[in-house]
């Protein structure tokens, strides 16, 4: 894995998506930011974009938990069925307004989830997330 190329936001709240995009673009202008209000659309996008390519540049995925139709947990269940070719391209963070210790523990136990971020997403959180990713490349 090399440089980070894209951040995907999956949240049913368009205002949160806009805030996240602005924060990311303010700090990391070259990063591509893609957002989805419907997790099903995000799953379809991921299948289409990542099925046949193991990219050198991974993507961070910011996933809300509480969404209608399909929750973040259900998204992760669907994601777990993807091939390793797809899963090797992602670093997933939960981005949620939930302060539930149960949600945090469940996220910590999920092998696909790298961390848990409480909303609101801000510049400091964004920089820490990117720095954490870069530190893992060195280790």
N, C-alpha and C positions, 0 to 999 in steps of 0.2 A: 504494500500500500504506500502510496505517495501522498501528494497534496490532496486536500479536500476540494471537491469540485462543485457540489450541489447540496443544498439543504431543502428537504421536503417537509412541509408543514401539513399536518392532517388535524383539522379542528373545524367543527361545525360553526364556529363563531367567526364571521368575516372580519370583524373589527380586530379580534386577536390576531388573525392572519396578517392583516395590514400592519399592525404594530410590530409583529415579529419580522416581517419583510423589511420595514424601515430600520429597525434596530440592526439587523444583519447587514443590510446594504450600507448603512452608515459606517460600520466598523470594517466590513469586508466587501468592498465594492465589486471585486472580481467573482465572487461566489454567485452562482445561479441559485435563485430561490423559486421554488414551485410550491404552490399551496392547493389544498383540496378541502372543500367543505363536506364532501361525502367520501367516507372511507372506501366504499366499493370502487369509486372512480380511482382512488389512489392505488388500490390493489391491482386494478386493470392496467394502470399506467406502469406500475412496477413490473408486472409480467411482460408488458410490451417492450419496455425500455431495457430491462436487465436480464431477460431470459437467456440470451445467447452470448452475452459478453461479460467476462470477468474484467472489470475496469481496474486500471491502476489507480484511479482516483475515486475513492469511496464517497458515499453520500451520508449525511446525517439526516435522520428522520425524527422530527418532533411530533409526538403522538399524544393527542388529548385522550382522556379516558371516557368521559361522560358525553356521549354523542347518541342521537337517536338512530334508530334502525340497526346500526352495528356499532358497538362500543369499542373502545381501544383494546379491551381484553379480547373481544371477538376478532378484532383486526389481527392481534398477535397470534391467535389460534390459526387463522387463515395463513398468515405469514409463515408460521412454523411448517406448513405443508409445502412451501416453495423449495425449489432445488437449492443445493449449496451454492451453485453458480450465482443465484440471486442473493441469497442471504449473506454471502461473503462481501457484498457491495455496500452493506449498511451498518451504521452505528445508530442505534435507536435510543432516544431519550423520551421518557414520559414527560409531557408538559401539561400540567393539570392544575386546576384551582382546588382540587381535593387536598386537604391537609390530613386525611385519614391515615393513621399509622398502618391500618390493614392494607390500604392501597400501596403505601410505600414498601411494606414488607413483601407484598405480592410482586411488585415490580423488581425488588431486589432478588427475589427467587427466580425470576424469569431469565433464562440464559441469553435471550436476545436483547434484553434491556440493559443498557450501559449505565443509566442514571435516572434520577427523578428530579425534575425541576418544577418548582411551584411558580404559578403565574403570580404576578405579571412577569413576562420575559423582558429583560432589560439588557443594557449594554454590558454591564459587569458579568451577568450570567452568560451572555453570548461569548465574551472574551474568555471566560473560564472554561467553557465547553470546548472551544477551539484549542486553547492552550492544552487542556487535558488530552485532546486527540493528538496533538503534536508531540507531547511528552511520551505517549504510548508508542509512537513511531520510533523514538530514540531507544526505548527500553528493549 
